[in-house]
Every structure is written in structure tokens, then in C-alpha cells.
Amino acid sequence: MRSISLDHPVRLYLLDDAVEGGAAVTLLYGSLAEALAEAARQPEEVQAGLIIQTQDDVVAYLDIVDG
């Protein structure tokens, strides 16, 4: 993921494998800071499926926090 500021607009969503064929459920449209805070509040099993999307990149939440 490219370097971006914490106020950069992003989409935070969950890839839900429980739905047949999978589904992307949007949790938040907001700044990167808001998305990181919302993701941190989620249970670990939910965090494993969280994705942060910018205009140019898509990255798993755990890849960001685990470095």
C-alpha cells in the first residue's frame, strides 16, 4: 500500500464468507484514521476478514497492523 495520511478517504469492508459465494459488507466510508479505529473495535474473528480500500489500493487490515 502506498503511503497515505490518516485523513485520506477509505472504505472499510468485511469479506463475509458465510454468504454463499462471499459478500463484501461495507462497515465505513471515512478517513483512514476512522477506519483503523473502527477495525480495532471489531472482534478478532471479524478483523481477519477486514479490508481497507483506497482509490488505488486494497489491503487487509491485519496486514497493516501486523506490518
Buried (B, 14 or more C-beta within 10 A) or exposed (E): EEEBEEEBBBBBBBBEEEEEEEEEEEBBEBBBEBBBEBBEEBEEEBBEBBBBBBEEEEBBBBEBEEE
